[in-house]
């Protein structure tokens, strides 16, 4: 699978995990980069981007770390995919993201 498709897959699995837990989040994709925006719509400018829920990002970040997944530590950084993100790894990421999102949602 090419990296752009893998990035779109990552965005989808993260969005699905958050949605299933009732967390409002967007995961826009540009090329092979995936953003994480905790809010109701994808930002289109800097002022909108500053509206991300940084506390929710931090909670999700730490919940993913607890699942063994290291994400970018800051809410304004991009996530990357690589050739090591095989189908099996993506399945593991999906399961970890679902567990992490539900842990965050129930800790509110």
C-alpha positions in Angstrom: 0.0 0.0 0.0 1.3 3.4 -0.8 2.0 5.9 2.0 -0.7 8.3 1.1 -3.3 5.5 1.3 -1.8 4.4 4.6 -2.1 7.9 6.0 -5.7 8.0 5.0 -6.2 4.7 6.7 -4.6 6.0 9.9 -6.8 9.0 9.9 -9.9 6.9 9.4 -9.1 4.5 12.2 -8.3 7.3 14.6 -11.5 9.1 13.7 -13.6 5.9 14.0 -12.0 5.2 17.5 -12.8 8.7 18.7 -16.3 8.7 17.2 -17.1 5.4 18.8 -16.2 6.8 22.2 -18.1 10.1 21.7 -15.0 12.2 21.3 -15.3 15.0 18.7 -12.1 14.9 16.6 -10.9 15.4 13.1 -7.9 13.8 11.5 -7.1 15.7 8.2 -4.6 14.2 5.8 -2.2 16.1 3.6 0.0 13.8 1.5 1.5 11.4 4.0 0.9 13.6 7.1 -2.0 13.2 9.5 -3.2 16.0 11.7 -5.2 15.7 14.9 -7.7 18.3 15.8 -10.0 17.9 18.8 -13.0 19.9 17.8 -16.0 19.9 15.5 -14.5 20.9 12.2 -11.2 20.8 10.4 -9.5 24.2 10.8 -8.7 26.2 7.7 -6.6 28.9 9.2 -4.3 29.6 12.2 -7.0 31.2 14.3 -9.2 28.1 13.9 -6.3 25.8 14.5 -5.7 27.4 17.9 -9.2 26.3 18.9 -8.2 22.6 19.2 -8.9 21.1 22.6 -5.3 20.7 23.8 -6.3 19.1 27.1 -8.3 16.4 25.2 -5.3 15.9 22.9 -3.1 15.4 25.9 -5.5 12.9 27.4 -5.6 11.0 24.1 -1.8 11.2 23.8 -1.3 9.7 27.2 -4.0 7.0 26.7 -2.2 6.0 23.5 1.1 5.9 25.3 -0.5 3.6 27.9 -1.4 1.3 24.9 2.2 1.4 23.7 1.6 3.9 20.8 3.8 7.0 20.7 2.1 9.9 19.0 3.5 13.4 18.5 3.5 15.0 21.9 2.1 18.3 20.9 -1.4 19.1 19.6 0.0 21.0 16.7 2.4 18.4 15.3 1.7 15.9 12.5 1.5 12.2 12.7 3.6 10.2 10.1 3.2 6.8 8.6 6.0 4.7 7.1 6.6 1.4 5.3 6.7 -0.4 8.7 3.0 0.4 9.1 1.8 -2.9 7.7 -1.8 -4.2 7.7 -1.1 -6.1 11.0 0.4 -2.9 12.6 -2.6 -0.9 11.5 -5.0 -3.4 13.0 -3.0 -3.2 16.3 -3.2 0.7 16.1 -7.0 0.5 15.5 -7.5 -1.7 18.5 -5.2 0.5 20.7 -6.9 3.7 19.5 -10.4 2.3 20.4 -9.2 1.3 23.9 -7.5 4.7 24.4 -10.5 6.7 23.2 -12.9 4.8 25.4 -10.5 5.2 28.4 -10.4 8.9 27.8 -14.2 9.1 27.4 -14.9 7.2 30.6 -12.4 9.2 32.6 -14.2 12.5 32.0 
